[in-house]
């Protein structure tokens, strides 16, 4: 996945806030995985992924509904930010070369588990990254 900026984190938290509370952590994992896959797709084909964009977290997030930006006193928004930050922290604890290669966790049925450019990315590491 390309470099993650603070605006990307806030946008993903806004997408999580649009989802039911029970769906937020799985949605965050899906969007992070989609961004990683889109980056691998872009590096392999030279084109943006048709659904998830160029490999940025922002592009992958914008494939989902987001709420208007809440104030920082919104406890649910802060909870969503904490989900995103904890997942990013877990991802960044992985060896840098694994992230650069695009190794990712694909949920069962993720479309890129069968795409030729992403097939090698389907290594299951869910318990290691917390995704």
Backbone as a printed PyTorch tensor [residue, N CA C, xyz], in Angstrom:
tensor([[[  0.8540,  -1.1630,   0.0000],
         [  0.0000,   0.0000,   0.0000],
         [  0.8990,   1.2240,   0.0000]],

        [[  0.4630,   2.2210,  -0.7210],
         [  1.2240,   3.4540,  -0.7550],
         [  1.1880,   4.1390,   0.6000]],

        [[  1.9920,   5.1350,   0.7600],
         [  2.1200,   5.8580,   2.0280],
         [  0.7530,   6.3070,   2.5680]],

        [[  0.5330,   6.1200,   3.8620],
         [ -0.7320,   6.4750,   4.5030],
         [ -0.5880,   7.8470,   5.1540]],

        [[ -1.4990,   8.7380,   4.8130],
         [ -1.4910,  10.1000,   5.3430],
         [ -2.5960,  10.2720,   6.3810]],

        [[ -2.4860,  11.2770,   7.2540],
         [ -3.5300,  11.4930,   8.2690],
         [ -4.9370,  11.6340,   7.6850]],

        [[ -5.0720,  12.2960,   6.5420],
         [ -6.3940,  12.4240,   5.9200],
         [ -6.9580,  11.0540,   5.5220]],

        [[ -6.0760,  10.1280,   5.1190],
         [ -6.5150,   8.7710,   4.7720],
         [ -7.1050,   8.0740,   5.9940]],

        [[ -6.4530,   8.2420,   7.1290],
         [ -6.9130,   7.6110,   8.3700],
         [ -8.2810,   8.1570,   8.7590]],

        [[ -8.4260,   9.4780,   8.6970],
         [ -9.7080,  10.0980,   9.0490],
         [-10.8070,   9.6670,   8.0830]],

        [[-10.4850,   9.5580,   6.8020],
         [-11.4990,   9.1490,   5.8240],
         [-11.9410,   7.7110,   6.0780]],

        [[-10.9880,   6.8300,   6.3740],
         [-11.3590,   5.4430,   6.6740],
         [-12.2120,   5.3950,   7.9370]],

        [[-11.8770,   6.1890,   8.9340],
         [-12.6940,   6.2260,  10.1550],
         [-14.1050,   6.7090,   9.8360]],

        [[-14.2500,   7.6440,   8.9070],
         [-15.5750,   8.1190,   8.5040],
         [-16.3540,   7.0220,   7.7890]],

        [[-15.6660,   6.1850,   7.0220],
         [-16.3410,   5.0480,   6.3750],
         [-16.7890,   4.0370,   7.4250]],

        [[-15.9540,   3.8070,   8.4240],
         [-16.3260,   2.8760,   9.4860],
         [-17.5150,   3.4030,  10.2730]],

        [[-17.5560,   4.7020,  10.4860],
         [-18.6600,   5.3080,  11.2240],
         [-19.9860,   5.1480,  10.4780]],

        [[-19.9230,   5.0290,   9.1520],
         [-21.1320,   4.8340,   8.3470],
         [-21.6600,   3.4080,   8.4510]],

        [[-20.8320,   2.4970,   8.9620],
         [-21.2090,   1.0770,   9.0640],
         [-21.7140,   0.7660,  10.4660]],

        [[-22.5050,  -0.3030,  10.5950],
         [-22.9100,  -0.7420,  11.9380],
         [-21.6650,  -1.0800,  12.7740]],

        [[-21.7690,  -0.8910,  14.0620],
         [-20.6230,  -1.0920,  14.9510],
         [-19.9990,  -2.4760,  14.7930]],

        [[-20.8210,  -3.5030,  14.6510],
         [-20.3030,  -4.8700,  14.5400],
         [-19.5550,  -5.1230,  13.2270]],

        [[-19.7690,  -4.2780,  12.2330],
         [-19.1350,  -4.4670,  10.9240],
         [-17.8830,  -3.6160,  10.7440]],

        [[-17.5470,  -2.7900,  11.7000],
         [-16.4590,  -1.8220,  11.5160],
         [-15.0870,  -2.4580,  11.3950]],

        [[-14.7410,  -3.3620,  12.2810],
         [-13.4070,  -3.9820,  12.2120],
         [-13.2510,  -4.8070,  10.9190]],

        [[-14.2340,  -5.6410,  10.5360],
         [-14.0980,  -6.3610,   9.2640],
         [-14.0280,  -5.4180,   8.0540]],

        [[-14.7770,  -4.3200,   8.1010],
         [-14.7350,  -3.3620,   6.9930],
         [-13.3610,  -2.7080,   6.9050]],

        [[-12.7900,  -2.3440,   8.0360],
         [-11.4490,  -1.7460,   8.0290],
         [-10.4270,  -2.7170,   7.4430]],

        [[-10.5070,  -3.9820,   7.8430],
         [ -9.5860,  -4.9920,   7.3060],
         [ -9.7620,  -5.1450,   5.8030]],

        [[-11.0120,  -5.1230,   5.3460],
         [-11.2810,  -5.2470,   3.9120],
         [-10.7040,  -4.0680,   3.1440]],

        [[-10.9310,  -2.8560,   3.6320],
         [-10.4520,  -1.6670,   2.9230],
         [ -8.9260,  -1.6200,   2.9130]],

        [[ -8.2870,  -1.9590,   4.0220],
         [ -6.8250,  -1.9960,   4.0440],
         [ -6.2970,  -3.0410,   3.0640]],

        [[ -6.9220,  -4.1940,   3.0320],
         [ -6.5170,  -5.2460,   2.1070],
         [ -6.7400,  -4.8130,   0.6620]],

        [[ -7.8690,  -4.1580,   0.4110],
         [ -8.1480,  -3.6670,  -0.9430],
         [ -7.0900,  -2.6670,  -1.3950]],

        [[ -6.6430,  -1.7940,  -0.4890],
         [ -5.6180,  -0.8060,  -0.8440],
         [ -4.2920,  -1.4950,  -1.1740]],

        [[ -3.9420,  -2.5080,  -0.3830],
         [ -2.7120,  -3.2600,  -0.6520],
         [ -2.8060,  -3.9610,  -2.0020]],

        [[ -3.9500,  -4.5800,  -2.2530],
         [ -4.1580,  -5.2780,  -3.5190],
         [ -4.1150,  -4.3040,  -4.6940]],

        [[ -4.7650,  -3.1520,  -4.5340],
         [ -4.7850,  -2.1610,  -5.6080],
         [ -3.3670,  -1.6770,  -5.9180]],

        [[ -2.5490,  -1.5170,  -4.8950],
         [ -1.1670,  -1.0900,  -5.1190],
         [ -0.3960,  -2.1580,  -5.8760]],

        [[ -0.5900,  -3.4240,  -5.4960],
         [  0.0740,  -4.5130,  -6.2180],
         [ -0.4080,  -4.5730,  -7.6670]],

        [[ -1.6970,  -4.3760,  -7.8640],
         [ -2.2750,  -4.3700,  -9.2130],
         [ -1.6490,  -3.2490, -10.0400]],

        [[ -1.5460,  -2.0470,  -9.4380],
         [ -0.9650,  -0.8940, -10.1430],
         [  0.4870,  -1.1460, -10.4920]],

        [[  1.2470,  -1.7190,  -9.5350],
         [  2.6590,  -1.9870,  -9.8080],
         [  2.8310,  -3.0560, -10.8830]],

        [[  1.9060,  -4.0090, -10.9510],
         [  2.0040,  -5.1020, -11.9200],
         [  1.5360,  -4.6860, -13.3020]],

        [[  0.4100,  -3.9660, -13.3670],
         [ -0.1950,  -3.6580, -14.6620],
         [  0.0970,  -2.2430, -15.1580]],

        [[  0.5260,  -1.3650, -14.2580],
         [  0.7310,   0.0330, -14.6310],
         [ -0.5650,   0.8270, -14.6700]],

        [[ -1.6700,   0.2130, -14.2280],
         [ -2.9800,   0.8670, -14.2480],
         [ -3.6050,   0.8080, -12.8610]],

        [[ -4.5060,   1.7340, -12.6060],
         [ -5.2420,   1.6980, -11.3390],
         [ -6.1850,   0.5040, -11.3370]],

        [[ -6.3910,  -0.0630, -10.1760],
         [ -7.3480,  -1.1510, -10.0230],
         [ -8.7400,  -0.6010, -10.3380]],

        [[ -9.5790,  -1.3350, -11.0580],
         [-10.8860,  -0.8010, -11.4660],
         [-11.8360,  -0.4710, -10.3060]],

        [[-11.6830,  -1.1090,  -9.1730],
         [-12.5760,  -0.8190,  -8.0420],
         [-11.9030,  -0.0340,  -6.9320]],

        [[-10.6260,  -0.3030,  -6.6590],
         [ -9.9770,   0.2410,  -5.4710],
         [ -8.9190,   1.2780,  -5.7700]],

        [[ -8.7660,   1.6700,  -7.0130],
         [ -7.8920,   2.7870,  -7.3460],
         [ -6.4170,   2.4620,  -7.4240]],

        [[ -5.6070,   3.4580,  -7.0710],
         [ -4.1640,   3.4350,  -7.3380],
         [ -3.3290,   2.8420,  -6.2140]],

        [[ -3.9570,   2.3550,  -5.1680],
         [ -3.1940,   1.7530,  -4.0860],
         [ -3.0740,   2.6290,  -2.8560]],

        [[ -3.8010,   3.7340,  -2.8320],
         [ -3.8220,   4.5520,  -1.6270],
         [ -4.9920,   4.1290,  -0.7570]],

        [[ -4.8590,   4.3550,   0.5170],
         [ -5.9450,   4.0600,   1.4390],
         [ -7.1600,   4.9280,   1.1330]],

        [[ -6.9270,   6.1660,   0.7420],
         [ -8.0260,   7.0730,   0.4010],
         [ -8.8300,   6.5260,  -0.7720]],

        [[ -8.1640,   6.0840,  -1.8270],
         [ -8.8700,   5.5730,  -3.0040],
         [ -9.6960,   4.3370,  -2.6540]],

        [[ -9.1360,   3.4330,  -1.8760],
         [ -9.8710,   2.2310,  -1.4920],
         [-11.0580,   2.5870,  -0.5970]],

        [[-10.8800,   3.5620,   0.2750],
         [-11.9580,   3.9790,   1.1710],
         [-13.1110,   4.6030,   0.4130]],

        [[-12.8050,   5.3810,  -0.6070],
         [-13.8530,   6.0910,  -1.3370],
         [-14.7310,   5.1740,  -2.1770]],

        [[-14.4180,   3.8890,  -2.2040],
         [-15.3030,   2.9120,  -2.8400],
         [-16.4640,   2.5560,  -1.9090]],

        [[-16.4820,   3.1480,  -0.7100],
         [-17.5000,   2.8730,   0.3110],
         [-18.1550,   4.1810,   0.7490]],

        [[-19.3700,   4.0940,   1.3040],
         [-20.0100,   5.3070,   1.8300],
         [-19.2260,   5.8500,   3.0290]],

        [[-19.1970,   7.1640,   3.1470],
         [-18.5810,   7.8190,   4.2980],
         [-19.5610,   8.8510,   4.8610]],

        [[-19.4570,   9.1120,   6.1450],
         [-20.2960,  10.1380,   6.7620],
         [-19.5670,  11.4710,   6.6930]],

        [[-20.3090,  12.5620,   6.9060],
         [-19.6710,  13.8750,   7.0130],
         [-18.6870,  13.8490,   8.1680]],

        [[-17.6650,  14.6670,   8.0770],
         [-16.6400,  14.6550,   9.1220],
         [-17.2240,  15.1020,  10.4560]],

        [[-17.1360,  14.2120,  11.4480],
         [-17.6640,  14.5670,  12.7690],
         [-16.6450,  15.3980,  13.5470]],

        [[-17.0730,  15.9310,  14.6560],
         [-16.1730,  16.6510,  15.5560],
         [-15.3700,  15.6440,  16.3800]],

        [[-14.2910,  16.1080,  16.9410],
         [-13.4050,  15.2370,  17.6970],
         [-13.9680,  14.8600,  19.0640]],

        [[-15.1400,  15.3730,  19.4160],
         [-15.7670,  14.9440,  20.6610],
         [-16.7720,  13.8130,  20.4390]],

        [[-16.8410,  13.3070,  19.2130],
         [-17.7250,  12.1920,  18.8780],
         [-17.0250,  10.8890,  19.2700]],

        [[-17.5030,  10.2580,  20.3250],
         [-16.8600,   9.0590,  20.8610],
         [-16.8470,   7.9190,  19.8380]],

        [[-17.9120,   7.7630,  19.0660],
         [-17.9490,   6.7000,  18.0560],
         [-16.8840,   6.9370,  16.9850]],

        [[-16.6700,   8.1920,  16.5970],
         [-15.6340,   8.5220,  15.6220],
         [-14.2550,   8.2040,  16.1980]],

        [[-14.0290,   8.5400,  17.4480],
         [-12.7530,   8.2360,  18.0900],
         [-12.5430,   6.7230,  18.1340]],

        [[-13.6010,   5.9650,  18.4250],
         [-13.4930,   4.4980,  18.4030],
         [-13.0930,   3.9990,  17.0140]],

        [[-13.6720,   4.5980,  15.9760],
         [-13.3330,   4.2070,  14.6040],
         [-11.8760,   4.5570,  14.2870]],

        [[-11.4410,   5.7220,  14.7220],
         [-10.0280,   6.0960,  14.5350],
         [ -9.1080,   5.0940,  15.2220]],

        [[ -9.5040,   4.6650,  16.4020],
         [ -8.6740,   3.7050,  17.1390],
         [ -8.6000,   2.3550,  16.4290]],

        [[ -9.6990,   1.9480,  15.7960],
         [ -9.6720,   0.7060,  15.0030],
         [ -8.6510,   0.8440,  13.8810]],

        [[ -8.7390,   1.9580,  13.1440],
         [ -7.8320,   2.1750,  12.0110],
         [ -6.3840,   2.2260,  12.4910]],

        [[ -6.1290,   2.9990,  13.5280],
         [ -4.7590,   3.1480,  14.0110],
         [ -4.1990,   1.8370,  14.5440]],

        [[ -5.0110,   1.0440,  15.2190],
         [ -4.5060,  -0.2340,  15.7300],
         [ -4.1760,  -1.1820,  14.5880]],

        [[ -4.9660,  -1.1610,  13.5320],
         [ -4.6780,  -2.0300,  12.3800],
         [ -3.4400,  -1.5600,  11.6360]],

        [[ -3.2850,  -0.2530,  11.4850],
         [ -2.0800,   0.2690,  10.8300],
         [ -0.8320,  -0.0540,  11.6540]],

        [[ -0.9580,   0.0460,  12.9630],
         [  0.1720,  -0.2860,  13.8310],
         [  0.5490,  -1.7530,  13.6690]],

        [[ -0.4430,  -2.6240,  13.6350],
         [ -0.1780,  -4.0570,  13.4580],
         [  0.4600,  -4.3250,  12.0990]],

        [[ -0.0370,  -3.6670,  11.0720],
         [  0.5460,  -3.8510,   9.7360],
         [  1.9910,  -3.3830,   9.7110]],

        [[  2.2590,  -2.2480,  10.3390],
         [  3.6070,  -1.6860,  10.3070],
         [  4.5730,  -2.4370,  11.2110]],

        [[  4.0610,  -3.3020,  12.0720],
         [  4.9290,  -4.1460,  12.8850],
         [  5.4710,  -5.3130,  12.0630]],

        [[  4.8280,  -5.5910,  10.9260],
         [  5.3050,  -6.6560,  10.0350],
         [  6.6160,  -6.1980,   9.3950]],

        [[  7.4620,  -7.1420,   9.0150],
         [  8.7000,  -6.7490,   8.3360],
         [  8.4020,  -5.9060,   7.1080]],

        [[  9.1780,  -4.8520,   6.9260],
         [  8.9500,  -3.8840,   5.8490],
         [  8.9020,  -4.5510,   4.4730]],

        [[  9.7410,  -5.5460,   4.2230],
         [  9.7540,  -6.1740,   2.9070],
         [  8.4540,  -6.9110,   2.6240]],

        [[  7.7910,  -7.4290,   3.6560],
         [  6.5030,  -8.0940,   3.4370],
         [  5.4610,  -7.0820,   2.9780]],

        [[  5.4620,  -5.9130,   3.5880],
         [  4.5070,  -4.8800,   3.1910],
         [  4.8330,  -4.3880,   1.7920]],

        [[  6.1160,  -4.1550,   1.4990],
         [  6.5090,  -3.6650,   0.1810],
         [  6.1730,  -4.6610,  -0.9220]],

        [[  6.2860,  -5.9640,  -0.6150],
         [  5.9190,  -6.9760,  -1.6140],
         [  4.4110,  -7.0320,  -1.7830]],

        [[  3.6830,  -6.5240,  -0.8130],
         [  2.2290,  -6.5440,  -0.8940],
         [  1.6060,  -7.7550,  -0.2470]],

        [[  2.3700,  -8.5120,   0.5560],
         [  1.7520,  -9.6410,   1.2450],
         [  0.5820,  -9.1130,   2.0500]],

        [[ -0.5400,  -9.7620,   1.9420],
         [ -1.7550,  -9.2570,   2.5760],
         [ -2.6250, -10.4140,   3.0300]],

        [[ -3.5850, -10.0890,   3.8250],
         [ -4.5760, -11.0530,   4.2740],
         [ -5.8180, -10.8490,   3.4360]],

        [[ -6.2240, -11.8680,   2.7170],
         [ -7.4510, -11.7760,   1.9410],
         [ -8.5360, -12.5470,   2.6590]],

        [[ -9.6440, -11.8970,   2.8810],
         [-10.7900, -12.5700,   3.4720],
         [-11.2400, -13.6590,   2.5000]],

        [[-11.8500, -14.7340,   2.9860],
         [-12.3560, -15.7640,   2.0760],
         [-13.2940, -15.1360,   1.0450]],

        [[-13.0750, -15.4670,  -0.2080],
         [-13.9040, -14.9340,  -1.2810],
         [-13.4380, -13.5930,  -1.8230]],

        [[-12.3390, -13.0370,  -1.2830],
         [-11.8440, -11.7540,  -1.7960],
         [-11.5080, -11.9330,  -3.2720]],

        [[-11.9900, -11.0530,  -4.1520],
         [-11.8060, -11.2650,  -5.5870],
         [-10.3540, -11.3580,  -6.0210]],

        [[ -9.4490, -10.6930,  -5.3360],
         [ -8.0620, -10.7110,  -5.7860],
         [ -7.3240, -11.9800,  -5.3950]],

        [[ -7.9420, -12.8320,  -4.6110],
         [ -7.3000, -14.1080,  -4.3070],
         [ -7.1460, -14.9390,  -5.5760]],

        [[ -7.9400, -14.6340,  -6.6100],
         [ -7.8770, -15.3770,  -7.8640],
         [ -7.3430, -14.5660,  -9.0350]],

        [[ -6.9640, -13.3130,  -8.8200],
         [ -6.4230, -12.4830,  -9.8960],
         [ -4.9440, -12.8030, -10.0300]],

        [[ -4.4980, -13.0280, -11.2550],
         [ -3.1320, -13.4960, -11.4880],
         [ -2.0820, -12.6010, -10.8340]],

        [[ -2.2200, -11.2780, -10.9380],
         [ -1.1920, -10.3890, -10.3830],
         [ -1.2010, -10.4030,  -8.8690]],

        [[ -2.2870, -10.8250,  -8.2610],
         [ -2.4070, -10.7950,  -6.8110],
         [ -2.3550, -12.1810,  -6.1890]],

        [[ -2.2930, -13.2260,  -7.0050],
         [ -2.3850, -14.5840,  -6.4740],
         [ -1.3430, -14.8260,  -5.3890]],

        [[ -0.1350, -14.3150,  -5.5850],
         [  0.9200, -14.5090,  -4.5980],
         [  0.6910, -13.7320,  -3.3190]],

        [[ -0.2590, -12.8310,  -3.3110],
         [ -0.5200, -12.0090,  -2.1340],
         [ -1.4510, -12.6860,  -1.1470]],

        [[ -1.9940, -13.8250,  -1.5130],
         [ -3.0540, -14.4270,  -0.7170],
         [ -2.5530, -15.2040,   0.4970]],

        [[ -1.3160, -15.0010,   0.8620],
         [ -0.7570, -15.6650,   2.0370],
         [ -1.5420, -15.2260,   3.2770]],

        [[ -2.0260, -16.1830,   4.0420],
         [ -2.8300, -15.8760,   5.2290],
         [ -1.9140, -15.5160,   6.4000]],

        [[ -2.0460, -14.2730,   6.9020],
         [ -1.2710, -13.8370,   8.0520],
         [ -2.1640, -13.1750,   9.0880]],

        [[ -3.4450, -13.4840,   9.1140],
         [ -4.3990, -12.7830,   9.9480],
         [ -4.0370, -12.6960,  11.4130]],

        [[ -3.5370, -13.7680,  11.9950],
         [ -3.2470, -13.7220,  13.4250],
         [ -1.9990, -12.9080,  13.7110]],

        [[ -1.0970, -12.8090,  12.7350],
         [  0.1260, -12.0340,  12.9490],
         [ -0.1570, -10.5370,  12.9260]],

        [[ -1.0400, -10.0820,  12.0270],
         [ -1.2560,  -8.6550,  11.8600],
         [ -2.4390,  -8.1280,  12.6450]],

        [[ -3.2600,  -9.0040,  13.1490],
         [ -4.4430,  -8.5570,  13.8570],
         [ -5.5670,  -8.1540,  12.9340]],

        [[ -5.3820,  -8.3170,  11.6340],
         [ -6.4430,  -7.9990,  10.6930],
         [ -7.4150,  -9.1400,  10.6820]]])
